[in-house]
Amino acid sequence: MTHPFQEFRKKRLSGNEKLLDTENLLSKRFISLDKQAYKDGALSGETKELLALTASMVLRCNDCIDYHLETTVKMGFTKDQIDEAIGVAMLVGGSIVIPHARHAAESLEFLFNEKAQNQ
């Protein structure tokens, strides 16, 4: 039985392939801009990922939350650091963010368990 996070990865990969299978330059450039935005600049890429995680939670986008959670775990952030970013999101976004914080907690548990198994 697969975990919902594994299904998210599969769906995201398939969707990205379909999205980029186009001659539409606007779509391709937007995807490229998104990738460029997370490179080191005045802010580190790592800082930008935590900002993106917090913004994704306030905007209540579980797919975005999962993407940024996976990236922050891969970057080496600790659970405490990510939990603190989640706390900031709840403070900024209010109680409506709580269901998304629960989603994030479940995804984080999966990601850290997966990371421990792969070490």
MOPAC internal coordinates of N, CA, C and O (Angstrom, degrees):
PM7 1SCF
backbone

  N    0.0000 0     0.00 0     0.00 0    0    0    0
  C    1.4594 1     0.00 0     0.00 0    1    0    0
  C    1.5345 1   108.94 1     0.00 0    2    1    0
  O    1.2310 1   120.85 1   -47.83 1    3    2    1
  N    1.3103 1   115.99 1   132.17 1    3    2    1
  C    1.4535 1   119.37 1  -178.14 1    5    3    2
  C    1.5250 1   110.70 1   -90.14 1    6    5    3
  O    1.2310 1   121.70 1   -28.62 1    7    6    5
  N    1.3039 1   114.35 1   151.38 1    7    6    5
  C    1.4569 1   122.07 1   177.42 1    9    7    6
  C    1.5402 1   108.30 1   -81.16 1   10    9    7
  O    1.2310 1   119.65 1   -31.94 1   11   10    9
  N    1.3358 1   118.28 1   148.06 1   11   10    9
  C    1.4684 1   120.23 1   178.34 1   13   11   10
  C    1.5320 1   113.42 1   -53.86 1   14   13   11
  O    1.2310 1   120.32 1   149.67 1   15   14   13
  N    1.3350 1   117.00 1   -30.33 1   15   14   13
  C    1.4644 1   118.43 1   179.38 1   17   15   14
  C    1.5256 1   110.95 1   -67.67 1   18   17   15
  O    1.2310 1   120.41 1   144.13 1   19   18   17
  N    1.3173 1   116.83 1   -35.87 1   19   18   17
  C    1.4586 1   120.26 1   177.03 1   21   19   18
  C    1.5292 1   110.36 1   -65.35 1   22   21   19
  O    1.2310 1   120.61 1   142.42 1   23   22   21
  N    1.3139 1   116.44 1   -37.58 1   23   22   21
  C    1.4677 1   120.63 1   176.20 1   25   23   22
  C    1.5266 1   110.58 1   -65.35 1   26   25   23
  O    1.2310 1   120.54 1   140.71 1   27   26   25
  N    1.3372 1   116.56 1   -39.29 1   27   26   25
  C    1.4657 1   120.84 1   176.28 1   29   27   26
  C    1.5217 1   110.06 1   -58.34 1   30   29   27
  O    1.2310 1   120.30 1   132.50 1   31   30   29
  N    1.3253 1   117.03 1   -47.50 1   31   30   29
  C    1.4759 1   120.48 1  -179.89 1   33   31   30
  C    1.5276 1   111.12 1   -58.58 1   34   33   31
  O    1.2310 1   120.93 1   134.00 1   35   34   33
  N    1.3090 1   115.82 1   -46.00 1   35   34   33
  C    1.4647 1   121.21 1  -178.46 1   37   35   34
  C    1.5312 1   110.50 1   -62.74 1   38   37   35
  O    1.2310 1   120.71 1   133.38 1   39   38   37
  N    1.3212 1   116.25 1   -46.62 1   39   38   37
  C    1.4697 1   121.57 1  -179.02 1   41   39   38
  C    1.5291 1   110.36 1   -64.89 1   42   41   39
  O    1.2310 1   120.11 1   139.30 1   43   42   41
  N    1.3220 1   117.40 1   -40.70 1   43   42   41
  C    1.4637 1   121.76 1  -179.87 1   45   43   42
  C    1.5260 1   110.68 1   -64.02 1   46   45   43
  O    1.2310 1   120.33 1   133.57 1   47   46   45
  N    1.3234 1   116.97 1   -46.43 1   47   46   45
  C    1.4582 1   121.39 1   179.90 1   49   47   46
  C    1.5304 1   110.60 1   -60.72 1   50   49   47
  O    1.2310 1   120.64 1   132.60 1   51   50   49
  N    1.3161 1   116.39 1   -47.40 1   51   50   49
  C    1.4683 1   121.27 1   179.71 1   53   51   50
  C    1.5265 1   110.84 1   -62.56 1   54   53   51
  O    1.2310 1   120.73 1   135.67 1   55   54   53
  N    1.3064 1   116.21 1   -44.33 1   55   54   53
  C    1.4661 1   120.38 1   179.67 1   57   55   54
  C    1.5150 1   112.31 1   -64.27 1   58   57   55
  O    1.2310 1   120.50 1   139.10 1   59   58   57
  N    1.3425 1   116.64 1   -40.90 1   59   58   57
  C    1.4666 1   119.90 1   178.58 1   61   59   58
  C    1.5206 1   111.24 1   -63.53 1   62   61   59
  O    1.2310 1   120.66 1   139.16 1   63   62   61
  N    1.3283 1   116.35 1   -40.84 1   63   62   61
  C    1.4685 1   119.56 1   178.31 1   65   63   62
  C    1.5217 1   110.56 1   -61.02 1   66   65   63
  O    1.2310 1   120.37 1   136.46 1   67   66   65
  N    1.3164 1   116.90 1   -43.54 1   67   66   65
  C    1.4682 1   120.83 1   179.71 1   69   67   66
  C    1.5313 1   111.34 1   -68.34 1   70   69   67
  O    1.2310 1   120.34 1   139.91 1   71   70   69
  N    1.3108 1   116.95 1   -40.09 1   71   70   69
  C    1.4590 1   121.23 1   179.51 1   73   71   70
  C    1.5227 1   111.32 1   -62.82 1   74   73   71
  O    1.2310 1   120.55 1   139.77 1   75   74   73
  N    1.3278 1   116.56 1   -40.23 1   75   74   73
  C    1.4637 1   120.06 1  -177.42 1   77   75   74
  C    1.5281 1   113.15 1   -84.83 1   78   77   75
  O    1.2310 1   120.04 1   174.65 1   79   78   77
  N    1.3187 1   117.54 1    -5.35 1   79   78   77
  C    1.4608 1   121.45 1   176.56 1   81   79   78
  C    1.5298 1   108.25 1   -84.68 1   82   81   79
  O    1.2310 1   121.24 1  -111.75 1   83   82   81
  N    1.3177 1   115.24 1    68.25 1   83   82   81
  C    1.4556 1   122.00 1  -175.14 1   85   83   82
  C    1.5225 1   109.37 1  -151.54 1   86   85   83
  O    1.2310 1   121.37 1   -21.55 1   87   86   85
  N    1.2957 1   114.98 1   158.45 1   87   86   85
  C    1.4718 1   120.94 1   172.59 1   89   87   86
  C    1.5313 1   109.80 1   -95.98 1   90   89   87
  O    1.2310 1   120.05 1   178.91 1   91   90   89
  N    1.3201 1   117.51 1    -1.09 1   91   90   89
  C    1.4588 1   122.97 1  -177.18 1   93   91   90
  C    1.5233 1   110.32 1   -70.61 1   94   93   91
  O    1.2310 1   120.91 1   -69.87 1   95   94   93
  N    1.3274 1   115.87 1   110.13 1   95   94   93
  C    1.4634 1   120.69 1  -178.05 1   97   95   94
  C    1.5221 1   112.53 1   -67.57 1   98   97   95
  O    1.2310 1   119.92 1   148.65 1   99   98   97
  N    1.3118 1   117.76 1   -31.35 1   99   98   97
  C    1.4604 1   120.45 1  -179.63 1  101   99   98
  C    1.5225 1   110.27 1   -60.71 1  102  101   99
  O    1.2310 1   120.40 1   132.46 1  103  102  101
  N    1.3319 1   116.84 1   -47.54 1  103  102  101
  C    1.4689 1   120.43 1   178.66 1  105  103  102
  C    1.5137 1   111.09 1   -62.19 1  106  105  103
  O    1.2310 1   120.27 1   133.37 1  107  106  105
  N    1.3191 1   117.09 1   -46.63 1  107  106  105
  C    1.4641 1   120.92 1  -178.94 1  109  107  106
  C    1.5269 1   111.76 1   -63.44 1  110  109  107
  O    1.2310 1   120.43 1   139.06 1  111  110  109
  N    1.3157 1   116.79 1   -40.94 1  111  110  109
  C    1.4696 1   120.17 1  -179.69 1  113  111  110
  C    1.5280 1   111.18 1   -69.52 1  114  113  111
  O    1.2310 1   120.48 1   143.26 1  115  114  113
  N    1.3181 1   116.68 1   -36.74 1  115  114  113
  C    1.4630 1   119.16 1   178.47 1  117  115  114
  C    1.5281 1   110.49 1   -63.88 1  118  117  115
  O    1.2310 1   120.11 1   135.78 1  119  118  117
  N    1.3250 1   117.39 1   -44.22 1  119  118  117
  C    1.4616 1   121.39 1   177.92 1  121  119  118
  C    1.5238 1   109.56 1   -61.85 1  122  121  119
  O    1.2310 1   120.22 1   138.44 1  123  122  121
  N    1.3162 1   117.18 1   -41.56 1  123  122  121
  C    1.4671 1   120.86 1   178.30 1  125  123  122
  C    1.5319 1   111.10 1   -64.17 1  126  125  123
  O    1.2310 1   120.30 1   137.38 1  127  126  125
  N    1.3237 1   117.03 1   -42.62 1  127  126  125
  C    1.4665 1   121.18 1   178.34 1  129  127  126
  C    1.5235 1   110.60 1   -60.16 1  130  129  127
  O    1.2310 1   120.54 1   138.75 1  131  130  129
  N    1.3366 1   116.57 1   -41.25 1  131  130  129
  C    1.4564 1   121.01 1   178.54 1  133  131  130
  C    1.5287 1   110.12 1   -59.11 1  134  133  131
  O    1.2310 1   120.24 1   135.39 1  135  134  133
  N    1.3228 1   117.15 1   -44.61 1  135  134  133
  C    1.4729 1   120.80 1   179.11 1  137  135  134
  C    1.5275 1   110.91 1   -64.91 1  138  137  135
  O    1.2310 1   120.37 1   138.37 1  139  138  137
  N    1.3153 1   116.90 1   -41.63 1  139  138  137
  C    1.4662 1   121.16 1  -178.57 1  141  139  138
  C    1.5314 1   112.19 1   -65.27 1  142  141  139
  O    1.2310 1   120.64 1   145.86 1  143  142  141
  N    1.3190 1   116.39 1   -34.14 1  143  142  141
  C    1.4668 1   121.17 1  -175.70 1  145  143  142
  C    1.5257 1   112.94 1   -62.22 1  146  145  143
  O    1.2310 1   120.18 1   154.10 1  147  146  145
  N    1.3307 1   117.26 1   -25.90 1  147  146  145
  C    1.4649 1   120.49 1  -175.46 1  149  147  146
  C    1.5236 1   113.86 1   -94.39 1  150  149  147
  O    1.2310 1   120.60 1  -173.13 1  151  150  149
  N    1.3254 1   116.46 1     6.87 1  151  150  149
  C    1.4634 1   119.62 1   175.08 1  153  151  150
  C    1.5213 1   109.27 1   -77.97 1  154  153  151
  O    1.2310 1   121.01 1   -20.26 1  155  154  153
  N    1.3359 1   115.68 1   159.74 1  155  154  153
  C    1.4627 1   119.96 1   176.83 1  157  155  154
  C    1.5232 1   110.59 1   -59.23 1  158  157  155
  O    1.2310 1   121.44 1   -40.79 1  159  158  157
  N    1.3085 1   114.85 1   139.21 1  159  158  157
  C    1.4617 1   122.59 1   175.68 1  161  159  158
  C    1.5224 1   106.26 1  -150.31 1  162  161  159
  O    1.2310 1   120.42 1    44.70 1  163  162  161
  N    1.3131 1   116.80 1  -135.30 1  163  162  161
  C    1.4615 1   119.76 1   174.14 1  165  163  162
  C    1.5304 1   109.34 1   -61.69 1  166  165  163
  O    1.2310 1   121.07 1   149.07 1  167  166  165
  N    1.3367 1   115.57 1   -30.93 1  167  166  165
  C    1.4684 1   121.93 1   172.54 1  169  167  166
  C    1.5230 1   107.89 1  -109.20 1  170  169  167
  O    1.2310 1   120.55 1   -33.81 1  171  170  169
  N    1.3022 1   116.56 1   146.19 1  171  170  169
  C    1.4587 1   119.91 1   177.08 1  173  171  170
  C    1.5272 1   110.03 1   -69.96 1  174  173  171
  O    1.2310 1   121.02 1   -25.04 1  175  174  173
  N    1.3070 1   115.66 1   154.96 1  175  174  173
  C    1.4562 1   120.75 1   175.22 1  177  175  174
  C    1.5163 1   111.61 1   -57.17 1  178  177  175
  O    1.2310 1   120.85 1   144.31 1  179  178  177
  N    1.3333 1   115.98 1   -35.69 1  179  178  177
  C    1.4646 1   120.75 1   179.40 1  181  179  178
  C    1.5270 1   111.15 1   -64.14 1  182  181  179
  O    1.2310 1   120.80 1   135.37 1  183  182  181
  N    1.3264 1   116.07 1   -44.63 1  183  182  181
  C    1.4685 1   120.04 1   178.04 1  185  183  182
  C    1.5261 1   110.43 1   -62.07 1  186  185  183
  O    1.2310 1   120.68 1   138.18 1  187  186  185
  N    1.3285 1   116.30 1   -41.82 1  187  186  185
  C    1.4606 1   120.70 1   179.62 1  189  187  186
  C    1.5241 1   111.20 1   -62.06 1  190  189  187
  O    1.2310 1   120.07 1   143.66 1  191  190  189
  N    1.3255 1   117.47 1   -36.34 1  191  190  189
  C    1.4639 1   120.11 1   178.59 1  193  191  190
  C    1.5286 1   111.39 1   -65.02 1  194  193  191
  O    1.2310 1   120.20 1   137.63 1  195  194  193
  N    1.3290 1   117.23 1   -42.37 1  195  194  193
  C    1.4686 1   119.05 1   176.89 1  197  195  194
  C    1.5304 1   111.04 1   -64.72 1  198  197  195
  O    1.2310 1   120.62 1   141.05 1  199  198  197
  N    1.3395 1   116.41 1   -38.95 1  199  198  197
  C    1.4643 1   119.49 1   176.31 1  201  199  198
  C    1.5267 1   110.36 1   -62.42 1  202  201  199
  O    1.2310 1   120.70 1   137.80 1  203  202  201
  N    1.3113 1   116.27 1   -42.20 1  203  202  201
  C    1.4654 1   120.69 1  -179.82 1  205  203  202
  C    1.5261 1   111.21 1   -65.48 1  206  205  203
  O    1.2310 1   120.68 1   140.94 1  207  206  205
  N    1.3257 1   116.30 1   -39.06 1  207  206  205
  C    1.4654 1   119.73 1   176.83 1  209  207  206
  C    1.5223 1   110.04 1   -60.66 1  210  209  207
  O    1.2310 1   120.43 1   132.54 1  211  210  209
  N    1.3114 1   116.79 1   -47.46 1  211  210  209
  C    1.4611 1   121.23 1  -179.34 1  213  211  210
  C    1.5312 1   110.65 1   -62.71 1  214  213  211
  O    1.2310 1   120.41 1   135.32 1  215  214  213
  N    1.3302 1   116.81 1   -44.68 1  215  214  213
  C    1.4681 1   120.05 1   178.89 1  217  215  214
  C    1.5266 1   111.01 1   -63.35 1  218  217  215
  O    1.2310 1   120.28 1   139.70 1  219  218  217
  N    1.3214 1   117.06 1   -40.30 1  219  218  217
  C    1.4661 1   120.92 1   179.65 1  221  219  218
  C    1.5163 1   111.24 1   -62.19 1  222  221  219
  O    1.2310 1   120.91 1   143.25 1  223  222  221
  N    1.3230 1   115.87 1   -36.75 1  223  222  221
  C    1.4669 1   119.30 1   178.82 1  225  223  222
  C    1.5250 1   110.90 1   -69.64 1  226  225  223
  O    1.2310 1   120.66 1   136.34 1  227  226  225
  N    1.3274 1   116.34 1   -43.66 1  227  226  225
  C    1.4646 1   119.65 1   179.56 1  229  227  226
  C    1.5306 1   110.31 1   -64.50 1  230  229  227
  O    1.2310 1   120.54 1   145.26 1  231  230  229
  N    1.3389 1   116.57 1   -34.74 1  231  230  229
  C    1.4679 1   120.75 1   177.95 1  233  231  230
  C    1.5276 1   112.48 1   -81.42 1  234  233  231
  O    1.2310 1   120.56 1   171.92 1  235  234  233
  N    1.3419 1   116.54 1    -8.08 1  235  234  233
  C    1.4654 1   124.11 1   173.83 1  237  235  234
  C    1.5325 1   113.01 1    63.99 1  238  237  235
  O    1.2310 1   121.25 1  -132.04 1  239  238  237
  N    1.3269 1   115.22 1    47.96 1  239  238  237
  C    1.4650 1   121.37 1   178.67 1  241  239  238
  C    1.5317 1   108.88 1  -112.65 1  242  241  239
  O    1.2310 1   120.43 1   -81.01 1  243  242  241
  N    1.3327 1   116.79 1    98.99 1  243  242  241
  C    1.4719 1   120.18 1  -176.67 1  245  243  242
  C    1.5288 1   112.94 1   -62.13 1  246  245  243
  O    1.2310 1   119.80 1   143.57 1  247  246  245
  N    1.3358 1   117.99 1   -36.43 1  247  246  245
  C    1.4686 1   119.04 1   176.42 1  249  247  246
  C    1.5263 1   110.59 1   -62.13 1  250  249  247
  O    1.2310 1   120.49 1   137.32 1  251  250  249
  N    1.3175 1   116.67 1   -42.68 1  251  250  249
  C    1.4665 1   121.00 1   178.33 1  253  251  250
  C    1.5294 1   110.45 1   -65.27 1  254  253  251
  O    1.2310 1   120.73 1   137.84 1  255  254  253
  N    1.3194 1   116.21 1   -42.16 1  255  254  253
  C    1.4655 1   121.17 1   177.76 1  257  255  254
  C    1.5161 1   109.77 1   -57.51 1  258  257  255
  O    1.2310 1   120.33 1   131.24 1  259  258  257
  N    1.3336 1   116.98 1   -48.76 1  259  258  257
  C    1.4649 1   120.05 1  -178.78 1  261  259  258
  C    1.5215 1   111.75 1   -62.77 1  262  261  259
  O    1.2310 1   120.19 1   137.73 1  263  262  261
  N    1.3182 1   117.24 1   -42.27 1  263  262  261
  C    1.4654 1   120.54 1   178.65 1  265  263  262
  C    1.5295 1   110.19 1   -58.80 1  266  265  263
  O    1.2310 1   120.32 1   131.05 1  267  266  265
  N    1.3150 1   117.00 1   -48.95 1  267  266  265
  C    1.4677 1   120.02 1  -176.77 1  269  267  266
  C    1.5272 1   112.05 1   -73.28 1  270  269  267
  O    1.2310 1   119.86 1   149.21 1  271  270  269
  N    1.3188 1   117.88 1   -30.79 1  271  270  269
  C    1.4662 1   119.50 1   173.87 1  273  271  270
  C    1.5254 1   110.27 1   -63.42 1  274  273  271
  O    1.2310 1   120.72 1   133.15 1  275  274  273
  N    1.3218 1   116.23 1   -46.85 1  275  274  273
  C    1.4640 1   119.34 1  -179.59 1  277  275  274
  C    1.5325 1   110.69 1   -60.58 1  278  277  275
  O    1.2310 1   120.71 1   138.53 1  279  278  277
  N    1.3136 1   116.25 1   -41.47 1  279  278  277
  C    1.4624 1   120.28 1   180.00 1  281  279  278
  C    1.5261 1   111.33 1   -66.23 1  282  281  279
  O    1.2310 1   120.04 1   136.41 1  283  282  281
  N    1.3291 1   117.52 1   -43.59 1  283  282  281
  C    1.4681 1   119.01 1  -179.13 1  285  283  282
  C    1.5318 1   111.37 1   -66.41 1  286  285  283
  O    1.2310 1   119.91 1   143.70 1  287  286  285
  N    1.3195 1   117.78 1   -36.30 1  287  286  285
  C    1.4708 1   120.50 1   176.95 1  289  287  286
  C    1.5275 1   109.34 1   -65.45 1  290  289  287
  O    1.2310 1   120.33 1   135.96 1  291  290  289
  N    1.3365 1   116.98 1   -44.04 1  291  290  289
  C    1.4738 1   120.39 1   177.97 1  293  291  290
  C    1.5241 1   111.56 1   -62.23 1  294  293  291
  O    1.2310 1   120.33 1   147.18 1  295  294  293
  N    1.3260 1   116.98 1   -32.82 1  295  294  293
  C    1.4664 1   121.13 1   179.52 1  297  295  294
  C    1.5273 1   112.45 1   -73.31 1  298  297  295
  O    1.2310 1   120.71 1   166.83 1  299  298  297
  N    1.3212 1   116.24 1   -13.17 1  299  298  297
  C    1.4599 1   119.45 1   177.27 1  301  299  298
  C    1.5091 1   115.93 1   100.59 1  302  301  299
  O    1.2310 1   119.99 1  -171.50 1  303  302  301
  N    1.3273 1   117.62 1     8.50 1  303  302  301
  C    1.4594 1   118.42 1   175.66 1  305  303  302
  C    1.5246 1   109.63 1   -63.52 1  306  305  303
  O    1.2310 1   120.83 1   -34.11 1  307  306  305
  N    1.3102 1   116.01 1   145.89 1  307  306  305
  C    1.4646 1   120.93 1   178.30 1  309  307  306
  C    1.5256 1   109.22 1   -83.52 1  310  309  307
  O    1.2310 1   121.57 1   -15.36 1  311  310  309
  N    1.3229 1   114.60 1   164.64 1  311  310  309
  C    1.4578 1   119.36 1   176.65 1  313  311  310
  C    1.5305 1   110.09 1   -60.27 1  314  313  311
  O    1.2310 1   120.17 1   139.45 1  315  314  313
  N    1.3224 1   117.28 1   -40.55 1  315  314  313
  C    1.4697 1   120.32 1   179.42 1  317  315  314
  C    1.5286 1   111.51 1   -60.75 1  318  317  315
  O    1.2310 1   120.09 1   139.01 1  319  318  317
  N    1.3148 1   117.44 1   -40.99 1  319  318  317
  C    1.4621 1   120.43 1   179.64 1  321  319  318
  C    1.5305 1   110.83 1   -65.84 1  322  321  319
  O    1.2310 1   120.92 1   136.06 1  323  322  321
  N    1.3229 1   115.85 1   -43.94 1  323  322  321
  C    1.4660 1   119.68 1  -179.97 1  325  323  322
  C    1.5279 1   110.26 1   -68.04 1  326  325  323
  O    1.2310 1   120.44 1   139.55 1  327  326  325
  N    1.3270 1   116.77 1   -40.45 1  327  326  325
  C    1.4691 1   120.30 1   177.11 1  329  327  326
  C    1.5238 1   111.18 1   -59.07 1  330  329  327
  O    1.2310 1   120.64 1   143.35 1  331  330  329
  N    1.3250 1   116.39 1   -36.65 1  331  330  329
  C    1.4613 1   119.43 1   179.11 1  333  331  330
  C    1.5299 1   110.87 1   -66.76 1  334  333  331
  O    1.2310 1   120.40 1   139.82 1  335  334  333
  N    1.3194 1   116.84 1   -40.18 1  335  334  333
  C    1.4651 1   120.53 1   176.49 1  337  335  334
  C    1.5321 1   110.29 1   -63.66 1  338  337  335
  O    1.2310 1   120.59 1   140.95 1  339  338  337
  N    1.3232 1   116.49 1   -39.05 1  339  338  337
  C    1.4699 1   120.74 1   177.04 1  341  339  338
  C    1.5303 1   109.88 1   -63.50 1  342  341  339
  O    1.2310 1   120.58 1   140.22 1  343  342  341
  N    1.3239 1   116.49 1   -39.78 1  343  342  341
  C    1.4592 1   120.46 1   176.94 1  345  343  342
  C    1.5161 1   112.58 1   -61.69 1  346  345  343
  O    1.2310 1   120.43 1   139.51 1  347  346  345
  N    1.3275 1   116.77 1   -40.49 1  347  346  345
  C    1.4658 1   120.53 1   177.07 1  349  347  346
  C    1.5295 1   109.82 1   -63.25 1  350  349  347
  O    1.2310 1   120.50 1   139.10 1  351  350  349
  N    1.3280 1   116.64 1   -40.90 1  351  350  349
  C    1.4695 1   120.41 1   179.03 1  353  351  350
  C    1.5280 1   110.81 1   -61.15 1  354  353  351
  O    1.2310 1   120.52 1   138.28 1  355  354  353
  N    1.3253 1   116.62 1   -41.72 1  355  354  353
  C    1.4656 1   118.95 1   178.97 1  357  355  354
  C    1.5195 1   110.68 1   -66.76 1  358  357  355
  O    1.2310 1   120.18 1   141.13 1  359  358  357
  N    1.3200 1   117.25 1   -38.87 1  359  358  357
  C    1.4557 1   120.58 1   178.68 1  361  359  358
  C    1.5289 1   110.71 1   -63.06 1  362  361  359
  O    1.2310 1   120.59 1   134.01 1  363  362  361
  N    1.3169 1   116.49 1   -45.99 1  363  362  361
  C    1.4657 1   120.87 1  -178.52 1  365  363  362
  C    1.5272 1   111.32 1   -71.33 1  366  365  363
  O    1.2310 1   120.61 1   137.27 1  367  366  365
  N    1.3309 1   116.43 1   -42.73 1  367  366  365
  C    1.4646 1   120.49 1  -173.28 1  369  367  366
  C    1.5080 1   115.48 1   -87.59 1  370  369  367
  O    1.2310 1   120.12 1   159.45 1  371  370  369
  N    1.3166 1   117.38 1   -20.55 1  371  370  369
  C    1.4516 1   120.61 1   179.84 1  373  371  370
  C    1.5200 1   112.89 1    86.05 1  374  373  371
  O    1.2310 1   121.02 1     8.55 1  375  374  373
  N    1.3001 1   115.66 1  -171.45 1  375  374  373
  C    1.4616 1   121.51 1  -172.47 1  377  375  374
  C    1.5242 1   113.32 1   -64.43 1  378  377  375
  O    1.2310 1   119.90 1   158.17 1  379  378  377
  N    1.3247 1   117.79 1   -21.83 1  379  378  377
  C    1.4619 1   119.65 1   179.15 1  381  379  378
  C    1.5306 1   111.95 1   -65.08 1  382  381  379
  O    1.2310 1   120.43 1   162.51 1  383  382  381
  N    1.3287 1   116.79 1   -17.49 1  383  382  381
  C    1.4721 1   121.97 1  -179.86 1  385  383  382
  C    1.5342 1   110.89 1   -82.78 1  386  385  383
  O    1.2310 1   119.50 1   163.69 1  387  386  385
  N    1.3165 1   118.56 1   -16.31 1  387  386  385
  C    1.4690 1   121.24 1  -175.51 1  389  387  386
  C    1.5305 1   113.08 1   -54.70 1  390  389  387
  O    1.2310 1   118.41 1   134.61 1  391  390  389
  N    1.3369 1   120.64 1   -45.39 1  391  390  389
  C    1.4710 1   118.20 1   178.16 1  393  391  390
  C    1.5324 1   112.45 1   -59.55 1  394  393  391
  O    1.2310 1   120.49 1   146.71 1  395  394  393
  N    1.3153 1   116.68 1   -33.29 1  395  394  393
  C    1.4608 1   120.96 1   179.76 1  397  395  394
  C    1.5324 1   110.64 1   -76.38 1  398  397  395
  O    1.2310 1   120.73 1   150.99 1  399  398  397
  N    1.3210 1   116.22 1   -29.01 1  399  398  397
  C    1.4682 1   119.88 1   173.65 1  401  399  398
  C    1.5292 1   109.84 1   -68.35 1  402  401  399
  O    1.2310 1   120.38 1   141.72 1  403  402  401
  N    1.3252 1   116.88 1   -38.28 1  403  402  401
  C    1.4711 1   119.56 1   175.00 1  405  403  402
  C    1.5225 1   110.50 1   -63.20 1  406  405  403
  O    1.2310 1   120.68 1   136.20 1  407  406  405
  N    1.3204 1   116.30 1   -43.80 1  407  406  405
  C    1.4655 1   120.44 1   176.53 1  409  407  406
  C    1.5282 1   110.12 1   -58.05 1  410  409  407
  O    1.2310 1   120.72 1   134.47 1  411  410  409
  N    1.3123 1   116.23 1   -45.53 1  411  410  409
  C    1.4653 1   121.00 1  -179.90 1  413  411  410
  C    1.5289 1   110.94 1   -61.91 1  414  413  411
  O    1.2310 1   120.17 1   139.20 1  415  414  413
  N    1.3198 1   117.29 1   -40.80 1  415  414  413
  C    1.4683 1   120.56 1   179.86 1  417  415  414
  C    1.5258 1   110.98 1   -62.60 1  418  417  415
  O    1.2310 1   120.30 1   139.22 1  419  418  417
  N    1.3150 1   117.03 1   -40.78 1  419  418  417
  C    1.4721 1   120.55 1   178.08 1  421  419  418
  C    1.5287 1   110.98 1   -66.98 1  422  421  419
  O    1.2310 1   120.62 1   137.74 1  423  422  421
  N    1.3103 1   116.42 1   -42.26 1  423  422  421
  C    1.4657 1   119.91 1   178.04 1  425  423  422
  C    1.5198 1   111.35 1   -64.75 1  426  425  423
  O    1.2310 1   120.80 1   138.28 1  427  426  425
  N    1.3212 1   116.07 1   -41.72 1  427  426  425
  C    1.4738 1   120.25 1   178.97 1  429  427  426
  C    1.5185 1   111.55 1   -61.62 1  430  429  427
  O    1.2310 1   120.65 1   137.45 1  431  430  429
  N    1.3167 1   116.36 1   -42.55 1  431  430  429
  C    1.4621 1   119.96 1   178.26 1  433  431  430
  C    1.5349 1   109.59 1   -57.49 1  434  433  431
  O    1.2310 1   120.46 1   133.57 1  435  434  433
  N    1.3218 1   116.73 1   -46.43 1  435  434  433
  C    1.4650 1   120.65 1   178.28 1  437  435  434
  C    1.5307 1   110.74 1   -60.39 1  438  437  435
  O    1.2310 1   120.55 1   131.99 1  439  438  437
  N    1.3397 1   116.55 1   -48.01 1  439  438  437
  C    1.4641 1   120.06 1  -175.88 1  441  439  438
  C    1.5199 1   112.62 1   -63.85 1  442  441  439
  O    1.2310 1   119.85 1   137.93 1  443  442  441
  N    1.3277 1   117.89 1   -42.07 1  443  442  441
  C    1.4603 1   119.93 1   179.84 1  445  443  442
  C    1.5242 1   111.20 1   -72.05 1  446  445  443
  O    1.2310 1   119.63 1   145.78 1  447  446  445
  N    1.3267 1   118.31 1   -34.22 1  447  446  445
  C    1.4623 1   120.57 1   174.19 1  449  447  446
  C    1.5235 1   110.53 1   -64.67 1  450  449  447
  O    1.2310 1   120.81 1   136.40 1  451  450  449
  N    1.3076 1   116.05 1   -43.60 1  451  450  449
  C    1.4626 1   121.14 1   178.06 1  453  451  450
  C    1.5291 1   110.75 1   -61.99 1  454  453  451
  O    1.2310 1   120.66 1   136.97 1  455  454  453
  N    1.3150 1   116.34 1   -43.03 1  455  454  453
  C    1.4699 1   120.75 1   179.62 1  457  455  454
  C    1.5294 1   110.31 1   -62.45 1  458  457  455
  O    1.2310 1   120.42 1   137.48 1  459  458  457
  N    1.3246 1   116.81 1   -42.52 1  459  458  457
  C    1.4790 1   120.44 1  -179.92 1  461  459  458
  C    1.5276 1   110.82 1   -64.30 1  462  461  459
  O    1.2310 1   120.07 1   142.71 1  463  462  461
  N    1.3255 1   117.47 1   -37.29 1  463  462  461
  C    1.4687 1   120.85 1  -179.81 1  465  463  462
  C    1.5337 1   111.18 1   -69.68 1  466  465  463
  O    1.2310 1   120.19 1   150.92 1  467  466  465
  N    1.3217 1   117.23 1   -29.08 1  467  466  465
  C    1.4592 1   121.28 1  -177.65 1  469  467  466
  C    1.5166 1   114.19 1   -88.32 1  470  469  467
  O    1.2310 1   120.27 1   178.33 1  471  470  469
  N    1.3114 1   117.10 1    -1.67 1  471  470  469
  C    1.4748 1   119.58 1  -178.83 1  473  471  470
  C    1.5065 1   111.24 1   -91.33 1  474  473  471
  O    1.2310 1   120.10 1   180.00 1  475  474  473

